[in-house]
Amino acid sequence: MPTPITKALIYGGKTGWIGGKMATLLSEQNIEIVLASARVENRADVAAELDSVQPSHVFYAAGITGRPNIDWCEDHKPETIRTNVIGTLNVADLCNERNIHCTIYATGCIFKYDDAHPLGSGIGFTEEDKPNFDESFYSQTKGYMEPMLQCYPTCMILRVRMPISDDLSHRNFITKIVKYERVVNIPNSMTVLTEMLPASLAMAAKGLTGVYNFCNPGVISHNECLDLYTKYIDPTYTYKNFTLEEQSKILKAGRSNNELDATKLMRDMPEGIVINDIKTAVELCMQRMQKNLTEEFGPLPDSLPKEVRKN
């Protein structure tokens, strides 16, 4: 049922990218926030923190994705399980015991195009589809988690994919691929955080629970993203493509490519929330990035910092 967000406890708010953005967003709305200190794998500490803070809502953006990427998880499986499985279940379970709404920023990288959802068909995976991608240990852990999290009636699970923002974070999908020597060119569902994170607050306040494909409607390819980067940020930038087979030779773990159906998300979205299709959303994001970078560093592209330059 709808419950105003009066006090938010954020896991991943101190050091996490999405958690930090959520903290800023909530503060801008004059909502009291507490950045969680408890290690999520320590159940007793999480329980004590929940009882001490007594939040109206919990936002869970903690988790291990690996540094520099998910290949790290292939060689650190116990650590990945400790946070992505045990920690996530601890928070969801303890919130449910206390009847606290818990929003979990999960992943949609648990699917891959298949015969029933062919590349380019426009047929996306729905919230009812079972994960079919397990070619990375990171995705395996996320695939295990989702059906268990659905058992908790106070939990909302948001399938984030290839998150994009108008800043230079190394977690930003655009910032990542700009530095690659070569990229695959495959249409994918993606999440533009500037639009979607405010939507998640409205969804939490509305009391929505269960799984949602948390992506802007439609798909956009790597090349289309980089073409927009070239248009708005660096006209001198160039890139090269390679195939999935060529990509697999340089990666320890496979990468998910898919389209997620946004029908349920758009149907249940609270009134007044604007979610653009992904191509419009990314273009608007690049326009904001151009403005932000120009204001911070000076005329582009000469002033571009090293974060967005190839090695």
Summary of the structure (lengths in Angstrom):
residues: 311
radius of gyration: 19.0
end to end distance: 50.1
largest distance: 55.1
contacts: 1024
relative contact order: 0.14
helix: 41%
strand: 14%
